[in-house]
Amino acid sequence: MPRKNLRDQVAVVTGAASGIGRALALGLAEEGCRLALVDVDAEGLASIAETLRAKKTEVLTQVADVSNADQVFEMAQRVLDHHGEADLVINNAGVVHFGTIAETDLATYEWLLGINLWGVIHGTKAFLPHFLEKGRGHVVNISSLAGLLTVPYGSAYATSKFGVRAFTETLYQEVSGRGVDVTCVHPSVVSTNIARAARIGDDLPIDRAQLIETADRQTFTTAEKAAAKIIRAIRRRQLRLVIGPDARLMVLLQRLLPIQSIRLAARFVFPIEKESD
Ligand SMILES: NC(=O)c1ccc[n+]([C@@H]2O[C@H](COP(=O)([O-])OP(=O)(O)OC[C@H]3O[C@@H](n4cnc5c(N)ncnc54)[C@H](O)[C@@H]3O)[C@@H](O)[C@H]2O)c1
């Protein structure tokens, strides 16, 4: 398969007001894409759109909550009406929560799964019929290293990101050969606003400042570098992209020691204090 040329392609990016989504918008503009940027943050969207228009990139913005199916399907229709077509959707919008299963209420699971998992399902379902009809398109779903392995306090997030991976890999099995490319992205910690915007349970042994400090310490990758790798994977029509040397190491460890790696990962982020400790 030849590499993809993204010039003049219509790319839709959710969660484009910040972090990886913002960097993807800037990177795709450099590739010559026409853009449709989606976020709940109207101010952040206006700011990135202004930057892009100053570089003469054609950009449509849409405030929409990806957890709301109606808003996502309306957004997709607006993109098709405005640009006449779509070629690439990157379901990137996401949030994170930290807290134990015992102490996390159901509303928190519903909130997080609504954005991280249903958001991806909505974004995929909103554009897939168009891609299949024209026999060309690309769905990129942003999972996480947490879509490959679990850590304590991260059940809602890992459940959403394992779900994104299952959904995306199934999509690949169903549509490859019909002109639709599929990519699932698994970054480790990337320096963005996600930890600052995190919901934190009272039972997390560290406070927000320590969480941000931990995330900063564990970061090997900037949003710009992550976006460049994602764009390269899109051009290569790559199914799986793992970003970060720590993520690649954990994946290798998991392959070699499938059960022990679950115990090891438990020490990776926030060690759970055992009563005997
Ligand atoms: N930063 C990391 O360490 C990391 C690691 C692995 C995976 N990821 C994933 O990368 C993606 C991007 O995260 P980021 O790190 O750039 O975070 P970020 O907080 O910098 O950006 C996330 C964006 O999503 C938007 N958003 C949140 N809820 C939304 C909703 N309901 N509808 C529409 N937009 C919404 C936010 O307003 C924000 O602009 C997420 O899916 C995240 O889970 C991030």
The ligand as a Gaussian input file, in Angstrom:
#p B3LYP/6-31G(d) Opt

LIG

0 1
 N       -1.482000      13.221000      28.073000
 C       -1.270000      11.928000      28.292000
 O       -0.419000      11.572000      29.115000
 C       -2.045000      10.881000      27.534000
 C       -1.556000       9.577000      27.527000
 C       -2.269000       8.606000      26.844000
 C       -3.434000       8.926000      26.179000
 N       -3.880000      10.211000      26.208000
 C       -5.130000      10.496000      25.515000
 O       -4.903000      11.527000      24.575000
 C       -6.135000      12.231000      24.344000
 C       -5.878000      13.725000      24.420000
 O       -5.540000      14.068000      25.747000
 P       -4.529000      15.245000      26.143000
 O       -3.485000      14.636000      26.970000
 O       -4.149000      16.027000      24.948000
 O       -5.474000      16.054000      27.158000
 P       -5.902000      17.587000      27.253000
 O       -6.656000      17.694000      28.533000
 O       -4.732000      18.483000      27.045000
 O       -6.892000      17.738000      26.008000
 C       -8.132000      17.041000      25.975000
 C       -9.143000      17.892000      25.212000
 O      -10.377000      17.168000      25.179000
 C      -11.437000      18.106000      25.402000
 N      -12.622000      17.439000      25.938000
 C      -12.804000      16.948000      27.188000
 N      -14.043000      16.462000      27.305000
 C      -14.658000      16.636000      26.106000
 C      -15.945000      16.340000      25.613000
 N      -16.881000      15.768000      26.398000
 N      -16.239000      16.643000      24.334000
 C      -15.320000      17.256000      23.551000
 N      -14.085000      17.575000      23.960000
 C      -13.756000      17.266000      25.225000
 C      -10.844000      19.086000      26.422000
 O      -11.582000      20.304000      26.466000
 C       -9.419000      19.240000      25.884000
 O       -9.347000      20.292000      24.949000
 C       -7.117000      11.700000      25.388000
 O       -7.963000      10.737000      24.800000
 C       -6.227000      11.053000      26.415000
 O       -6.882000      10.045000      27.145000
 C       -3.213000      11.200000      26.865000

